[in-house]
Amino acid sequence: MTQPIPNPLLQDWQTPYGLPPFAAIQTADFGPAFEVALAQHRAELDAIAAQAEAPTFANTLASFDRSGQLLGRLETVFHALAASATSPELQLVQRALAAPLAAHNNAVYMHQALFRRVDALYQERQALGLKAQELRLLERVHLDFVRAGAKLAGVAQARYAQVMERLAELNTQFAQNVLADESAYRLVLRSEAELAGLPDFVRASAAQAAAERGLGAGDHVVTLSRSHIVPFLTFSERRDLREQAWRAWTSRGEAAGPTDNRAIAQEILTLRNEQARLHGHSCFADFALTDTMAGSHAAVTDLLSKVWQPALAAADGERQALQAMMSSLGHDFALEAWDWRYYAEKVRLARYDLQAAEIKPYFPLDAMVAAAFDCAQRLFGLRFVAKPEVAAYHPDVKVYEVQNGDGSVRGLFLQDNFARTTKRSGAWMNALRWQARNGRVGEQCLPIIQNNNNFAKGAPGEPTLLSFDDARTLFHEFGHGLHGLLSDVEFERLSGTQVLRDFVELPSQIFEHWMSEPEVLKKHARHYQTGAPIPDALLAKLKAAELFNQGYETVRYTASALVDLAIHSLPDAVAPEVVEFEAKTMAAYGLPTAIGMNHRLTHFQHLFSGSSYASGYYVYMWAEVLDCDGHGAFVEAGSAFDPQVAARLRDCILSTGNSVEPGAAFRAFRGRDAVVEPMLKSRGLLPA
């Protein structure tokens, strides 16, 4: 009789750096493994709660932070694969596990005996003589319990659990529907007439996309990946095809059928309102914003209002320039949303003698990765050593050992840069293991951090050339990665990017500044064929054009933030139909239809694939206030690599995780609170 094959998810991972054994994992392994891990975690919590000894920080909080390590290990690899290398079979498991995992989370934070111990410590916290990080952990964990319904009683708590389980199912379905729409779409271009206006780099990426999808030689495919769709809308001379592509991009999740997200989003909003009311709030926004730096609806509204009208005015000036360009070309029709990028590119060329085809040869992906690594070394002493012998979950993924300045290992970094049909859109960072010391030894203390991008891959043998925006995205996600890698805390709950949502974008956005530093570009932005550094004349044109079209970009972002806040601020028991609400809200704000929004509600994954950014899409601008002001410290020091400012950035922001209240962390770095003017100037909304 043959012995059953052991489940690799339940074994000790005898792999380099403790990486998941990706090659050995089968989709069917997850269900049984989670069953074991959930039971083990429940037993650990029951043991903490049942102790005869009075609660202490060590026997309750530190033990709670250590608990569930097997479950945490499974969840990180499961969610990483579901986002970056999914399959129909894995999606089926994901849907099946959504409610049970949410139910387990309910069971953890509604465990009354456990909460009584946590609450007892919290009530006496000032008399316990705790270290600063211990006090922070106690306060955060207690708040986690309260916000998860621990103080609700009887019927209310039972209903709260039902709401959260249903929300988990809906969030999963929403995300899978968006991925299905994105994966299914392909605009096939076969003739020179259909390719008209597309520069060589756009044609090359479209040809590679066609080859990856098994189409014939000479075929080209435009997908809904941002790295495909934006260049197509920018350069295609075929207005009919631009409209077709734009409508597909902006209507994801809106078509009737199995991927229709309209009713799903409406139900999510209805349940969130109920969740908020169970907590005593009149709307979800009020509930969500209580645990942010902003703290209130009024503070968010104040920030967005400072931007909206100036951005509209700037965008109107841009529209007039586009209309003038259209008239000069004899194009006598109304400017539409699928036209804006096309004519903006022509205005940019006329005004600054700058075109994307001139820029991209100086931004090969490998060089930009090297630039990010070089900046991390100069700022923080880190080295990234490629480990091609270490396999990840897909051949696209590159693995790097991260070393401190003395050669000791800091962590592991995985970078997954290319778009695939099995990978969700966008760009993000996640951890396969958070840095922490509590109860861990050796490499188990070290973080394993993953960056995901969705760049259009170059043809075989050819480099992947990035746009300026793509390079900025690479640096943005790498900033998140540094936040995870440089974390230096005792407790996992306080590690890395597990900070308040309107603080988490500070490390990512401040790192974007180094991508456009002239000395970085002169060193790393080299022509992929000749090796020549980017010319000073081209750098000057990039600098002159840095505020070009910023009204358009600011309006698109702010519109999405305003709709997010508006729809989550409704006190109604039943949420409205989302497409109609979106249209009415944007009409009331005066959003020009030729501009549109960054994300429409039917595919707004920030809001509906989970709750982290619900009522919180504003956080990018809130953090931009911090990052623009914070970067000013380097400007004032006279060097983008000033060692003293870099040390403060590392010690006060990047290494502290959530162990310090974010306002205090920023003040420790900057010496004062942030001011909004540098952000407004950076967007061209105030005089420079």
ZAMARGU-4260 file (C-alpha; in steps of 0.2 Angstrom, whole numbers, plus 5000, padded with zeros to 4 digits):
<rodrens>
0) 5000/5000/5000 | 5007/5017/4995 | 5009/5030/5008 | 5000/5046/5005 | 5011/5061/5000
5) 5014/5073/5014 | 5006/5090/5012 | 5020/5101/5008 | 5011/5116/5016 | 5011/5107/5033
10) 5030/5102/5032 | 5045/5112/5038 | 5050/5121/5023 | 5068/5115/5020 | 5070/5128/5006
15) 5082/5143/5004 | 5078/5157/5016 | 5062/5148/5021 | 5053/5152/5005 | 5037/5142/5001
20) 5041/5126/4991 | 5031/5133/4976 | 5036/5118/4965 | 5029/5106/4977 | 5012/5115/4981
25) 4996/5108/4972 | 4980/5118/4973 | 4972/5103/4981 | 4984/5105/4996 | 4977/5122/5002
30) 4960/5116/5009 | 4967/5102/5020 | 4981/5113/5025 | 4970/5127/5031 | 4959/5115/5040
35) 4974/5110/5051 | 4980/5128/5053 | 4964/5135/5058 | 4961/5121/5071 | 4979/5124/5077
40) 4977/5143/5079 | 4960/5140/5088 | 4969/5129/5100 | 4983/5141/5103 | 4970/5155/5107
45) 4960/5144/5119 | 4976/5140/5128 | 4980/5158/5130 | 4963/5162/5136 | 4962/5147/5148
50) 4977/5151/5158 | 4975/5151/5177 | 4988/5165/5179 | 4982/5183/5178 | 4985/5191/5162
55) 5002/5199/5159 | 5009/5207/5143 | 5020/5191/5141 | 5007/5178/5143 | 4993/5187/5134
60) 4999/5200/5121 | 5016/5193/5117 | 5008/5175/5115 | 4994/5182/5105 | 5006/5190/5093
65) 5016/5174/5091 | 5000/5163/5088 | 4994/5157/5072 | 5011/5156/5063 | 5006/5141/5053
70) 4990/5150/5047 | 4999/5166/5043 | 5012/5156/5033 | 4998/5148/5023 | 4988/5164/5020
75) 5003/5173/5013 | 5008/5160/5000 | 4989/5157/4996 | 4985/5176/4993 | 5002/5179/4984
80) 4998/5165/4972 | 4979/5170/4970 | 4985/5188/4965 | 5000/5184/4955 | 4998/5166/4947
85) 4980/5161/4949 | 4971/5147/4939 | 4952/5142/4938 | 4956/5129/4951 | 4964/5141/4963
90) 4950/5154/4961 | 4937/5140/4965 | 4947/5137/4981 | 4948/5155/4985 | 4929/5157/4983
95) 4927/5142/4994 | 4939/5148/5008 | 4933/5166/5008 | 4919/5164/5021 | 4928/5151/5032
100) 4943/5162/5033 | 4932/5177/5038 | 4923/5166/5050 | 4940/5162/5058 | 4944/5180/5060
105) 4928/5183/5068 | 4931/5169/5080 | 4948/5176/5085 | 4942/5194/5088 | 4926/5189/5096
110) 4934/5176/5108 | 4927/5183/5124 | 4939/5175/5136 | 4953/5181/5126 | 4947/5198/5124
115) 4943/5199/5143 | 4962/5197/5146 | 4967/5209/5133 | 4954/5222/5139 | 4960/5220/5157
120) 4978/5224/5152 | 4972/5239/5142 | 4962/5246/5156 | 4978/5246/5167 | 4990/5250/5153
125) 4998/5265/5161 | 5002/5256/5177 | 5010/5241/5169 | 5027/5249/5166 | 5027/5243/5148
130) 5040/5248/5135 | 5035/5260/5122 | 5033/5246/5109 | 5024/5235/5121 | 5011/5248/5125
135) 5009/5252/5106 | 5006/5233/5103 | 4993/5233/5117 | 4984/5248/5111 | 4984/5242/5093
140) 4978/5224/5097 | 4964/5230/5109 | 4958/5242/5095 | 4959/5227/5082 | 4947/5218/5094
145) 4935/5232/5096 | 4934/5236/5078 | 4931/5218/5074 | 4916/5217/5085 | 4923/5211/5102
150) 4912/5223/5112 | 4896/5219/5103 | 4884/5208/5112 | 4872/5194/5108 | 4862/5196/5092
155) 4872/5211/5086 | 4889/5201/5087 | 4881/5186/5078 | 4875/5197/5064 | 4892/5206/5063
160) 4900/5189/5060 | 4888/5185/5046 | 4891/5202/5038 | 4910/5200/5038 | 4908/5182/5031
165) 4897/5188/5017 | 4908/5203/5013 | 4923/5191/5011 | 4914/5181/4998 | 4909/5197/4989
170) 4926/5205/4989 | 4933/5189/4982 | 4920/5188/4968 | 4922/5206/4964 | 4941/5204/4961
175) 4939/5188/4951 | 4926/5197/4940 | 4938/5211/4936 | 4952/5199/4932 | 4941/5189/4921
180) 4936/5205/4911 | 4954/5210/4909 | 4960/5193/4904 | 4946/5190/4891 | 4949/5206/4882
185) 4960/5208/4867 | 4960/5221/4853 | 4969/5212/4839 | 4978/5223/4826 | 4982/5214/4810
190) 4984/5228/4797 | 4996/5243/4795 | 4980/5254/4795 | 4975/5247/4812 | 4993/5250/4818
195) 4993/5268/4812 | 5002/5280/4823 | 5010/5267/4835 | 5028/5269/4838 | 5040/5254/4837
200) 5040/5251/4856 | 5021/5250/4857 | 5021/5238/4842 | 5034/5227/4850 | 5025/5225/4866
205) 5008/5222/4856 | 5017/5209/4846 | 5024/5200/4861 | 5007/5200/4869 | 5000/5192/4853
210) 5014/5179/4853 | 5010/5175/4872 | 4992/5172/4867 | 4996/5160/4853 | 4991/5172/4839
215) 5000/5172/4822 | 5015/5181/4816 | 5011/5199/4811 | 4997/5200/4824 | 4997/5213/4838
220) 4986/5213/4853 | 4982/5227/4865 | 4976/5221/4882 | 4969/5230/4897 | 4985/5231/4906
225) 4989/5249/4909 | 5006/5247/4901 | 4997/5242/4885 | 4981/5253/4885 | 4989/5270/4889
230) 5002/5270/4875 | 4988/5264/4863 | 4977/5278/4868 | 4991/5290/4867 | 4998/5286/4850
235) 4984/5277/4839 | 4978/5287/4825 | 4963/5276/4824 | 4950/5286/4834 | 4937/5271/4832
240) 4949/5259/4839 | 4954/5271/4853 | 4936/5272/4858 | 4934/5254/4857 | 4949/5251/4869
245) 4944/5265/4880 | 4926/5258/4882 | 4932/5241/4886 | 4945/5248/4899 | 4932/5259/4908
250) 4918/5247/4908 | 4926/5232/4917 | 4914/5224/4929 | 4899/5233/4921 | 4893/5221/4907
255) 4878/5210/4911 | 4883/5192/4914 | 4894/5182/4926 | 4907/5196/4928 | 4894/5210/4932
260) 4900/5219/4948 | 4886/5231/4949 | 4875/5221/4961 | 4890/5215/4970 | 4897/5232/4974
265) 4879/5238/4979 | 4878/5223/4991 | 4896/5227/4998 | 4891/5245/5002 | 4875/5240/5010
270) 4883/5228/5021 | 4897/5240/5026 | 4884/5253/5031 | 4876/5239/5042 | 4894/5236/5049
275) 4896/5254/5053 | 4879/5255/5061 | 4883/5240/5072 | 4898/5251/5078 | 4887/5266/5082
280) 4892/5276/5066 | 4879/5283/5054 | 4890/5278/5039 | 4905/5268/5034 | 4916/5283/5031
285) 4914/5288/5049 | 4919/5271/5055 | 4933/5269/5043 | 4941/5286/5046 | 4942/5285/5065
290) 4958/5274/5063 | 4967/5285/5051 | 4979/5300/5052 | 4965/5311/5045 | 4953/5305/5059
295) 4938/5312/5051 | 4927/5315/5036 | 4930/5334/5038 | 4949/5333/5037 | 4948/5322/5021
300) 4935/5334/5013 | 4946/5349/5017 | 4961/5341/5009 | 4952/5336/4993 | 4943/5353/4992
305) 4960/5362/4992 | 4964/5352/4976 | 4948/5350/4966 | 4944/5368/4960 | 4962/5372/4956
310) 4964/5356/4947 | 4948/5359/4937 | 4955/5376/4932 | 4972/5369/4927 | 4963/5355/4917
315) 4952/5367/4908 | 4968/5376/4902 | 4975/5360/4896 | 4958/5356/4887 | 4959/5373/4878
320) 4977/5368/4872 | 4970/5352/4865 | 4956/5360/4856 | 4968/5372/4848 | 4979/5357/4842
325) 4963/5348/4835 | 4958/5364/4826 | 4976/5366/4819 | 4975/5348/4812 | 4957/5351/4805
330) 4949/5339/4817 | 4932/5346/4819 | 4924/5335/4832 | 4921/5336/4851 | 4935/5331/4862
335) 4931/5314/4871 | 4939/5304/4884 | 4947/5293/4871 | 4955/5308/4863 | 4963/5317/4877
340) 4979/5307/4879 | 4981/5307/4860 | 4980/5326/4858 | 4990/5329/4874 | 5005/5320/4867
345) 5004/5331/4851 | 5003/5346/4862 | 5018/5340/4873 | 5028/5337/4857 | 5024/5354/4850
350) 5027/5363/4867 | 5042/5354/4873 | 5049/5344/4858 | 5047/5329/4869 | 5040/5312/4864
355) 5039/5295/4873 | 5048/5287/4859 | 5063/5298/4863 | 5062/5294/4881 | 5059/5275/4882
360) 5076/5269/4875 | 5084/5276/4890 | 5073/5267/4903 | 5076/5248/4900 | 5068/5239/4915
365) 5085/5231/4921 | 5093/5248/4922 | 5079/5255/4932 | 5079/5240/4944 | 5098/5243/4946
370) 5094/5262/4949 | 5082/5258/4963 | 5095/5246/4971 | 5109/5259/4969 | 5098/5272/4978
375) 5094/5260/4992 | 5112/5256/4994 | 5117/5275/4994 | 5103/5280/5006 | 5102/5265/5018
380) 5117/5254/5015 | 5108/5239/5007 | 5114/5228/4993 | 5103/5217/4982 | 5112/5201/4977
385) 5103/5191/4963 | 5100/5173/4967 | 5095/5165/4950 | 5097/5148/4958 | 5082/5151/4970
390) 5065/5147/4961 | 5049/5156/4965 | 5032/5153/4958 | 5034/5159/4940 | 5050/5161/4929
395) 5046/5180/4928 | 5050/5182/4946 | 5068/5187/4951 | 5074/5183/4969 | 5087/5194/4978
400) 5096/5192/4994 | 5096/5209/5003 | 5111/5212/5013 | 5116/5226/5026 | 5131/5236/5024
405) 5141/5224/5034 | 5136/5209/5023 | 5124/5202/5035 | 5107/5196/5028 | 5093/5209/5029
410) 5079/5199/5021 | 5074/5192/5004 | 5066/5202/4990 | 5055/5195/4976 | 5052/5206/4960
415) 5038/5200/4948 | 5037/5214/4935 | 5027/5208/4920 | 5008/5207/4916 | 5000/5190/4914
420) 4983/5184/4911 | 4984/5174/4927 | 4989/5190/4937 | 4978/5204/4943 | 4981/5221/4936
425) 4990/5236/4945 | 5005/5236/4956 | 5007/5231/4974 | 5019/5225/4988 | 5015/5210/5000
430) 5025/5200/5012 | 5028/5181/5012 | 5035/5184/5029 | 5035/5199/5040 | 5050/5204/5050
435) 5048/5201/5069 | 5058/5194/5083 | 5045/5189/5095 | 5047/5170/5098 | 5058/5168/5082
440) 5076/5163/5079 | 5088/5164/5064 | 5081/5168/5047 | 5063/5167/5053 | 5066/5184/5060
445) 5069/5191/5043 | 5056/5198/5030 | 5052/5190/5013 | 5045/5205/5003 | 5037/5204/4986
450) 5035/5218/4973 | 5022/5216/4959 | 5021/5226/4943 | 5012/5224/4927 | 5024/5230/4913
455) 5022/5225/4895 | 5036/5212/4892 | 5048/5215/4878 | 5050/5203/4863 | 5062/5188/4866
460) 5080/5195/4866 | 5074/5213/4867 | 5074/5223/4883 | 5058/5229/4891 | 5057/5248/4889
465) 5048/5258/4902 | 5039/5274/4901 | 5043/5288/4913 | 5027/5283/4923 | 5031/5265/4923
470) 5048/5269/4930 | 5040/5279/4943 | 5028/5264/4947 | 5044/5253/4949 | 5051/5265/4962
475) 5034/5267/4971 | 5032/5249/4974 | 5051/5247/4979 | 5048/5261/4992 | 5034/5249/4999
480) 5047/5235/4998 | 5060/5245/5008 | 5047/5249/5021 | 5045/5230/5023 | 5063/5226/5022
485) 5070/5239/5034 | 5057/5235/5047 | 5065/5233/5064 | 5052/5229/5077 | 5049/5215/5090
490) 5031/5211/5086 | 5024/5205/5069 | 5008/5215/5072 | 5018/5231/5071 | 5030/5226/5057
495) 5033/5234/5040 | 5018/5242/5031 | 5005/5237/5043 | 5003/5255/5048 | 4988/5267/5046
500) 4982/5268/5028 | 4985/5286/5025 | 5003/5284/5031 | 5008/5268/5022 | 5010/5277/5005
505) 5023/5289/5012 | 5038/5277/5010 | 5033/5273/4993 | 5029/5290/4987 | 5044/5298/4994
510) 5055/5286/4985 | 5048/5291/4969 | 5058/5307/4970 | 5074/5298/4967 | 5068/5291/4951
515) 5069/5308/4943 | 5085/5314/4952 | 5096/5321/4938 | 5112/5312/4946 | 5102/5295/4946
520) 5096/5297/4928 | 5113/5302/4922 | 5120/5286/4930 | 5107/5274/4926 | 5096/5281/4911
525) 5107/5274/4897 | 5102/5270/4879 | 5099/5252/4878 | 5108/5250/4862 | 5122/5262/4863
530) 5125/5263/4882 | 5125/5282/4881 | 5119/5292/4896 | 5103/5302/4894 | 5107/5318/4886
535) 5107/5334/4896 | 5095/5342/4883 | 5083/5328/4885 | 5084/5330/4904 | 5080/5348/4902
540) 5065/5344/4892 | 5059/5332/4905 | 5061/5345/4918 | 5052/5358/4908 | 5037/5346/4905
545) 5036/5339/4922 | 5020/5348/4926 | 5012/5345/4909 | 4994/5337/4910 | 4995/5338/4929
550) 4978/5346/4929 | 4971/5331/4920 | 4979/5318/4931 | 4974/5327/4947 | 4956/5328/4942
555) 4956/5310/4938 | 4963/5305/4954 | 4953/5317/4965 | 4937/5312/4956 | 4939/5294/4961
560) 4943/5299/4979 | 4928/5310/4980 | 4916/5297/4973 | 4924/5284/4986 | 4921/5296/5000
565) 4903/5301/4994 | 4897/5283/4992 | 4904/5277/5009 | 4896/5293/5018 | 4878/5288/5014
570) 4868/5284/5029 | 4855/5274/5019 | 4851/5256/5025 | 4852/5251/5007 | 4866/5257/4995
575) 4861/5265/4978 | 4865/5257/4961 | 4883/5262/4959 | 4884/5267/4941 | 4869/5279/4943
580) 4877/5286/4959 | 4894/5289/4951 | 4886/5298/4937 | 4876/5310/4948 | 4890/5313/4960
585) 4902/5317/4946 | 4890/5328/4937 | 4887/5338/4954 | 4906/5340/4956 | 4907/5346/4937
590) 4919/5332/4931 | 4922/5335/4913 | 4917/5319/4903 | 4933/5321/4892 | 4943/5318/4908
595) 4934/5304/4918 | 4941/5295/4933 | 4956/5285/4937 | 4944/5271/4943 | 4926/5268/4941
600) 4916/5259/4954 | 4913/5243/4945 | 4931/5239/4944 | 4938/5250/4959 | 4948/5236/4967
605) 4955/5247/4980 | 4937/5249/4987 | 4929/5232/4983 | 4942/5218/4983 | 4944/5222/5001
610) 4941/5236/5014 | 4958/5243/5016 | 4955/5258/5005 | 4937/5260/5007 | 4933/5278/5011
615) 4952/5279/5009 | 4957/5282/4991 | 4962/5300/4997 | 4977/5292/5006 | 4988/5294/4991
620) 4986/5313/4992 | 4987/5313/5011 | 5003/5304/5010 | 5009/5316/4996 | 5008/5330/5008
625) 5020/5320/5019 | 5031/5315/5005 | 5033/5332/4996 | 5036/5340/5013 | 5048/5326/5019
630) 5058/5326/5003 | 5061/5344/5006 | 5072/5339/5020 | 5084/5332/5007 | 5083/5348/4997
635) 5086/5359/5012 | 5102/5348/5016 | 5108/5351/4998 | 5109/5333/4993 | 5097/5319/4988
640) 5108/5307/4997 | 5112/5317/5013 | 5117/5304/5025 | 5110/5312/5041 | 5093/5315/5033
645) 5093/5297/5025 | 5097/5290/5043 | 5082/5299/5050 | 5071/5293/5036 | 5077/5275/5040
650) 5076/5276/5059 | 5060/5287/5061 | 5049/5281/5046 | 5055/5265/5037 | 5061/5254/5052
655) 5048/5258/5065 | 5033/5250/5056 | 5018/5253/5067 | 5028/5254/5083 | 5026/5273/5084
660) 5011/5284/5081 | 5013/5290/5063 | 5011/5309/5067 | 5025/5307/5080 | 5035/5297/5068
665) 5034/5311/5054 | 5038/5324/5067 | 5054/5314/5073 | 5060/5314/5055 | 5055/5331/5049
670) 5056/5341/5065 | 5038/5347/5063 | 5021/5343/5056 | 5019/5343/5037 | 5012/5357/5027
675) 5002/5356/5012 | 5010/5369/5001 | 5024/5358/4994 | 5012/5345/4987 | 5001/5359/4979
680) 5017/5366/4971 | 5022/5349/4965 | 5006/5347/4955 | 5007/5365/4948 | 4992/5371/4959
685) 5002/5384/4967 | 5016/5395/4960 | 5032/5386/4961
</rodrens>
